[in-house]
Structure formats: C-alpha cells, structure tokens
Amino acid sequence: MNNPERGAVEFRSVRKDYGGFTAIPELDLRIEPGELVTLLGPSGCGKTTTLRMLAGLETPTKGSVLIGGQDVTRMPPNRRDVTMVFQSYALFPHMTVAENIAYGLESGGMKPAEAHDAGNAGLDLVGLTGLGDRLPSELSGGQQQRVAVARALVLEPQVLLLDEPLSNLDARLRRRVRTEIRELQQRLGFTAVYVTHDQDEALAVSDRIVVMKDGEIAQSGSPRELYEAPASEFIADFIGEANVIDCEVRDLAEGQARIWVGDEELTLPARGILPGPARLAVRPNAFTVNLGGSGIEGRVVSAAYLGDHIEYEIEGPAGRLFVIDGSSTDAFSPGTSVRLRFHGSGAALIA
C-alpha cells in the first residue's frame, strides 16, 4: 500500500539560532505530497535557511523536520531522500551529460549499464533526448539547468529542492525554463520546495507561495490569493506592485465593506476591517485614466508609452500613484488633470 505521507514535508515549531542571532523564531509549515511550494521573500528573510534545514545542511536549534512522516531532524543529508538543484548547475565539466546524470546512481550502487539507461531516460524526461554524449560546455544555460534537474529526478527523491535555480539565466530563458520545470512537476507529481526572490517566478511555478519576512511566515496561499488578497502592505508591495491609499469603510453587510475613496465607491470583502479609516492596496492596472467625470483626482507627473500600455505617475490627494493604463495608446501629457476610476478586480483592504 502506498504511504499517503510519502513526499509530505513538515516543520514543527522549528527555531534556528546562529549564536545570538535568531534566523527563524518559530516555523510551522506543512507541504502536501505532490505540491510545489515556493518560499519567497527578500534577502535575509529565512527562506534559504529553511531550505537548508530541510536538506540537512543546517540543524534546527529546536523543533522537528519531517519528510514522508519520518523525523529527519538529526539525519544526515545523504539519508533524507531529497535532492537539490542549485543556482550554479554544479555539473562536472569533464563528464558528458549522460555521465553527469548517471553519477549519483552509480555512487549509490547501481550498475553502470543500468545507470546509463536511467540517465538517458532522465534526458528524455526533460526534453534533451540525444544530447547525452555532449559536454556541459556544449549546452546552453537553459539546457544545463535541465540536466541538473534530470540528475536530481533520476534519484527518485521524495522531495526535490530548488535553490534559486534560474538566477544564472537571462530573462527570456528564465521564463522558458520555469515553464518547463512547472510542466514537469505537474506531469510527474513530485513534491517540490522552490526558493526564489523573484515574484514573477513564484507566481508562475507555484501551487502555493509562502512569503517570509524576518524568519516568519507573513502570508501563505495560492498565487491568486496572494496577488488579489494581500494580508498586509508588505505582501501587497512584494507580490507585484501596489499603491496603498487611504480610504473610509462606511458600513458592513454580510462580510462586504462599502468603501469610499475620494468620490469613488467600492464594495469589497471586509477581511475583518471595521467601519472607519482604512487602507486599500490597489494594483497599478486596476485604474482607468480619464480627463473628466468622477473618480480620484490627480495630475500626470510622467507618462511612458510601452507598446500595449502606458505607465503613469499621477500625483493627487491620494498620494503619488503608479498606474498602468492598457485601454488607450494615446498618453496624457505631464501636467494634465485627470480622474482615476476603478474597474474590475485589483483592490483589497489590508490590515
């Protein structure tokens, strides 16, 4: 019978101190089997420390780490049934691609011929069939990263760890490889823990994003939940850009809040916010820019035409707002008085 816990990851009341510095005050987190969870946050937030404790490269000061229901807190890395893909591909330059992939299998006791066959299967898995005889230097950066993923996957780990795996690739290649990693994870259904500081990357690959700040979980949820319903100004600004503006909650009804911003009225989920002054996180593309009528008043400070949209800086009683207008290709000139109207989604009350 299959173990329903296989591939599950748990941190139970985990704390990590370095001398007098506490990197992780207390972490409770469960990752379900087959889930791809991204640890996201700025430098020093604790995401890499968390990954290293899962890999066995760091030992918690207190608490427990479990993989597949087994306590691995004091277990050495080579017995944890996890593999890691690093930002520096860590391929052996003198070995062929096939030899790189087979190396871990042979080190684990598999016969060379079997390891070679498994290595070729790994290449098929990541779309590099027929490239096994090449050296890493003969591959592109994206292909080398796929080799690193294949080398990890052929070991059939319970959990695949990815530590900033795309940071050495250019922007266009990063988009392509992150899509390939996501498609591979969904097709094979392995559990993955992915560390990055890149918000777009996290939104693109994750089942769930865990945003960390000062060693603690600031918010956890699906990419859509975090983007559309950030819990705080920090989350709103870190997951995509957001304008944080003052508003007034007039009244509540059945969990919905009636909100006024200038002479604009909105109805949004109350999220525990009581009537009175409040704050609203508004995505740049949640506005339309108009010359007259109702809305938030402002004056165009700058306008930049970017092909399919125009980016504005608009100053007014609500502060300086960053606005992306995709409804027009004709930009209003700096100094123009405008009105901003809300449309559709993109605004949320925050604590």
N, C-alpha and C positions, 0 to 999 in steps of 0.2 A: 504493500500500500504506500502511495506517495505521502511524504511528510508535508502537511499543509503549511508548516512553518518554514520549509526549505526556501532560502532566499530572503526571509524576513530579517530585518535589522532593527535592533532596539538599543537605545541609550537610556539607561535608568538612573536618574539622579546623578549624572556624571559631572564631576568637577575636575578641572585641570589647573594646577598652580605651577608657576615657574619661580621658585624662590618666594619672594614677597609679592609677586605679580600674579593675579588670578586671570587667566585667559578665558576660562569657561566657568562661570559661577555655579550653574546647575542646569544640566541639559536633560530633558525628557523628550524623546523623539522615537517614533516607530515608522519604519518604511516597510510597506507591504511587499510580498513576493510579486515579482514582475513589474514593479513600479519604478519609474525613473524620477528620482527626486534630485533637484538641484539645490545646492547650498550657495546662496547668493549674498553678497554684501561687500562693503568697501574693505580695503586693506586693513588688517588688524582686527577684523570682526570676529574671528574664531573659526571660520569655515575650513581653513586648511588644517588647523589643529584638530578639528572634529574628524576630518577625513583620515588624518594620520593615526588617530586613536582607533579608528575602525580598521585600518590596515595593520595595526600592531607596531607602528613605528614610534608611537608615544603611548605611555601608560597613564590611565586616569589616576588622579590623586585620590579620588573616591568614586563610588558608583560602579555600575556594571555595563558592559557592552556584550550584546548577544547577537549571534548570527545563526539563523536557522533554529532558534530555540536553545542553542548551546552557549553557555557563558564562556567567552573568549578573552575576558578582560586581561588575564595574565598569560595568555597563549602567545607563542612567538609567531611572527608573520607567516612563516612557511607552513604553518599548520592551520591557518584560518580559512582556507578555501575561498580566498579573494585574490583578484589580480588587479593591477593598477596600470592605467595608461597615463604616461607623464606628458608634460608640455614639451619637453625635449625628447623626441621619439625614442631615444635610448636604444637604437638599433646598432648591432655590431657591424662596423663598416667593412670588415674583411670577409664577412659571411654573405652568401647570397640571401635573397629574400626568403626562399624556402628554408634555408638553414636557420635563419633568424627565428622563423615561426616554429620550427621543429625543436629548437634548442631546449626550451623549457620542458617539452615532452620527454626528450632523451634524458635530460637531467633527472627527471622523475622516474626513470627506469624503463621507459617504452623502447622497444626495439627500433633501430634506425629506420628500417623499411616502413614500419607502421607509423613512425613519427613523420616520415616524409609524406606518406599518403594523407595523414591528418593535416599536415601543413598545406598541401595542395587543396584539400577541402576547405581549409581556412581562407585561402586565397579566393576560391570560388565564392565563399560566403560574403566577402567584401568587394566583389567585382573586379578582382585582379588576376583572373584566370590567365595562365600562360606567362606570367612575369616572374615565376619562381627562380629562374636562373640569373636574374639581374642582381647587381649590387644595389644597396640603398642609394648610393650616389647617382645612380642612373634613373631614379624615380623623382617625380615632382614632390613638393612638400605634402600635398594632399594625399598622394599615393603612399608616401612613407608613413603618414599618420594612420592610414587604413591598414598598413602592415602591422603597426603597433597594436591596433585594435584586434586584428586577426590573431596575433601572437597571444594576446590575453584570452580571447574567446576559446581557442582550441584547448585550453586547460580546463574548460567547462567549470568555471568557478560558480559558487553560489551568488556572489556579488561582484560586479565589475565597478571599479573605482576609476573615475576620470578626473585628473587634476589639471585644470586649465588646458584641456587637450588641443585647443585651436589657437592658442595665443601666438604661436610662431607662424601662422598663416596670414596672407593678406586678406583684405575684407571680402573680396569676391569668392576666394577659395574657402574662407571660413563659412560663408553661407552654404556653399555646396556640401562641404564635409559634415556640417552639423545636421543637414537634412539626411545625409546618408547614415549617420550614426542613429538618428531618431528612427528611420525606417527599419534599420537592422534590429534595434531594440524592440520595436513593436512586432516585427516578424518572428523573432526568436523568443521574446517574452522573458528575457533575463532581467534580474534586479540590477539597477544601476544607481550609483551615487555620483553626481556630477558637480564639480566645483568650478565656479567662474565668478568674475566680477562684471561680466558683460550682460546687461539687462536683456538685450535683444536675443542673445544666445539662450539665456534662461527661458524666455518666453517661447522660443521656437522648439526646444527639445523636451520640455518637462511635462510630466503628468502633474507634478506638484512642485512648487517653489517654496523653499524655507529661507526667508530673508533674516539674516543675522546682524545684530548690532551689539557691540561691546560684549560679545560672548554669549548673548542670549537670543532667543527666537523673537524677532519683532513681529512677524506675521507669517503664517503658513497657509497655503491654499493653491488652487489651480491658477494657471497664468491669467485666465479671465477674471477670477475673483480678485486677485491682487491688483490687476490693472483697473478694473471697474469699481472696486470697493476697497480702496486702501484704508487701513485702520488708523493711519497717522500721517502727518505731514512728511515724515521721513520716508515712509513707504511710497506715498504719492510722488515724491520727487525722485526716488531711487528707481522705481519701476516706471520707466518713461518719464517724460517731463510733466509738470503740473503747475498751474497757477493756484496759489492759496489766497482766497479772498474772504473778506468779512461778509456775513450775511445775517439775517434775522429769521429764526424759526417762529412763525406766528402761532401755529397750532398743530396738534397731532390728531390723527384719526386712523385707527386700525394699522398702526405701525408705520404710517406715512406722515411725513412732515411737509407742511406748506411753508415755503421759504420765499423770502424777498431779498433780491439783490438789486439795489437801485430801484427802478420801477419794473423790473422783471420778476415774475412769479414762477416758481418751480414746485413740483411735488416729487419728493424723493424718499427712499427708505430712511426712517428716523435713526436707526442704528444706535438707539439708546440716548440720543441727544434730546434734551429738554427744551421747551419754548424759551426764547430769549436769544441773545447774541450767540453766534456760532461761526464756524469756519467751513468753507467749501473748497474742495480740491477740484479743479476744472482742467481737463485736458486741453491742450492748445487747439485741437481740431473740433472742440465742442461749440465753437462760436461761428457765426457768420458776421461779416463786416458790412455795415450798411451806412449810407450817407445820412439818412434821417429816420424818423419813426421812434418807437420805444426801444428801450434797451439800456445797457451800461454805457454811459458817455465816456468818450476818450478822444485823444488826439494822436494821430500817427507820428511816431518818432522816427521809425525807419521801415522800409519795405524792401523785400528781396524776392525777385522773380526766380523760381526754381523749376520751371517747366510745367509740371502738373499742379503746382500750388504756389501760393505766395506766403512768405513768412513776414509777420509784422511784429514790431514792438509798439505797444499802444499805452500811452500814459493817461491816467484819469483818477477820479476819486477812489477807484478800487485798487490803485497802485499801478505799477508797470507790468503789463501783461504780455506774454508771448502767445501769439495767435497764428495758427496755420489755416489759411482760407483756401479750400480746394474748389470753391464754387465759381471763381472768376479768374480770368487770366490778365485782367487789367488792374494794376495796382494803384491804390490811392497814394498820392504824394505825401511826403513828410509835411506836417503842419495841418493836414486835413482833419476836420472834426468829424468823428464817426460815432456810430452806435453799434454795440455788440449785442447780438441776440443769441440765446442758447438754442441748440437744435439737437434732437435725439439724445443719445447717451453721452457719457463723458464727464458727468459731475457727480460728486459724492460728498456727503457730510463726513467730516473727520473729527476725531476727539482732539 
